[in-house]
Amino acid sequence: MDFNLFMNDVVDAARKDIREAGYEELTTTEQVDEALNRKGTTLVMVNSVCGCAGGVARPAAANAIHYDKRPDNLVTVFAGQDREATEKARGYFEGYAPSSPSFAFLKDGKIVTMLERHDIEGSSAVDVIGKLQHVFDEHCKEI
């Protein structure tokens, strides 16, 4: 099998997973600026093709939002795929090193906190859901 075709399938499946979970995919720098400057709370899932993204981060992203409190906006960028959009998004994550997969939580366009790769890798999806929902409890309104 052609490796590039295989990787395209992996990337397409990863994109589909997060879109079907309700996240808006940001593929351009303009989309990133528009989305990350929205009023209210925004959860950014920095997607990737690594195992901890598929086994932990994307399932956590999909399930954490089924909760009494959740962010106003759910968006995603794809590290290693949409490079300019990801780099633009990371510019909003002041004080945090580039990390994927990861979750950035913003309020009115300003970074509040992040779950970085080291917070995800080696954790279960349930653990990451708990960490995300703890952030939601602190910063989001009830729906």
C-alpha positions in Angstrom: 0.0 0.0 0.0 1.2 3.5 -0.8 2.2 5.2 2.5 0.8 8.6 1.4 -2.6 7.1 0.5 -2.6 5.4 3.9 -1.8 8.6 5.7 -4.5 10.5 3.7 -7.0 7.9 5.0 -5.7 8.4 8.6 -5.9 12.2 8.3 -9.4 12.1 6.7 -10.7 9.8 9.5 -9.2 12.1 12.1 -10.8 15.2 10.6 -14.1 13.4 10.2 -14.1 12.3 13.9 -13.7 15.8 15.3 -16.1 17.4 12.8 -18.8 14.8 13.6 -18.2 15.6 17.3 -19.4 19.2 16.6 -16.1 21.0 16.3 -15.6 23.6 13.6 -12.5 22.9 11.5 -10.2 25.9 11.0 -7.9 25.4 8.0 -6.8 29.0 7.2 -5.3 31.8 9.2 -8.3 34.0 8.5 -10.7 31.3 10.0 -8.4 31.1 13.1 -8.5 34.9 13.7 -12.2 35.0 13.2 -12.9 32.0 15.5 -10.5 32.8 18.3 -11.5 36.4 18.6 -15.2 35.5 19.3 -16.7 36.7 22.5 -17.3 34.0 25.1 -15.5 30.8 25.7 -13.7 28.7 23.1 -12.2 25.3 23.3 -9.5 24.6 20.6 -8.6 21.0 20.0 -5.2 20.8 18.4 -5.6 17.6 16.4 -2.8 15.2 15.2 -2.4 11.7 13.8 -0.5 10.3 16.8 -1.9 7.4 18.8 -2.8 9.5 21.8 -4.9 11.8 19.6 -6.9 9.0 18.2 -7.1 6.9 21.4 -7.5 9.6 24.0 -7.8 13.2 22.8 -10.5 13.0 20.1 -12.7 10.6 22.1 -12.3 13.0 25.1 -13.1 16.0 22.9 -16.2 14.3 21.6 -17.5 13.2 25.0 -16.5 16.1 27.4 -18.9 18.5 25.7 -22.0 16.4 26.8 -22.0 18.1 30.1 -24.0 20.7 32.1 -21.4 23.4 31.2 -19.6 23.7 28.0 -17.7 26.3 25.9 -19.6 28.6 23.6 -17.4 27.7 20.7 -15.7 24.4 19.7 -13.0 24.6 17.1 -10.1 22.5 15.9 -6.8 22.9 14.0 -4.8 20.1 12.6 -1.1 20.1 13.5 1.2 18.8 10.7 -1.6 19.2 8.2 -2.9 22.8 8.2 0.4 24.2 9.3 -0.4 28.0 8.8 -3.7 27.7 10.7 -2.1 25.7 13.5 0.8 28.2 13.8 -1.7 31.1 13.9 -3.7 29.4 16.6 -0.6 28.7 18.6 0.1 32.4 18.5 -2.9 32.8 20.8 -1.6 30.3 23.3 0.8 32.7 24.9 3.0 31.1 27.5 2.6 27.5 26.2 5.0 25.6 24.0 3.6 24.0 20.8 2.0 20.7 21.7 -0.2 18.2 19.9 -2.6 16.9 20.6 -3.7 19.5 23.1 -6.6 21.6 24.2 -6.5 25.4 24.6 -9.3 27.2 26.4 -9.8 30.8 25.6 -12.2 33.4 26.9 -12.9 36.5 24.8 -9.8 35.7 22.6 -7.4 35.3 25.5 -5.8 32.1 26.7 -7.0 30.9 30.0 -5.4 27.4 30.3 -4.2 24.4 28.2 -4.2 20.7 28.5 -0.9 19.9 26.8 0.3 16.7 25.3 1.9 15.6 28.6 -1.5 16.1 30.2 -3.1 13.7 27.6 -0.4 11.1 26.8 -0.5 8.2 29.2 -4.0 9.2 30.4 -7.3 7.6 29.6 -10.0 9.4 27.6 -12.1 9.4 30.8 -9.2 11.2 32.7 -9.0 13.8 30.0 -12.8 14.3 30.0 -12.6 15.0 33.7 -9.8 17.5 33.2 -11.8 19.3 30.5 -15.0 19.3 32.5 -13.1 20.8 35.5 -12.1 23.7 33.2 -15.7 24.0 32.0 -16.9 24.0 35.6 -14.6 27.0 36.4 -15.2 29.0 33.2 -18.4 28.1 31.4 -22.1 28.8 31.9 -24.7 26.1 32.3 -26.4 25.2 29.1 
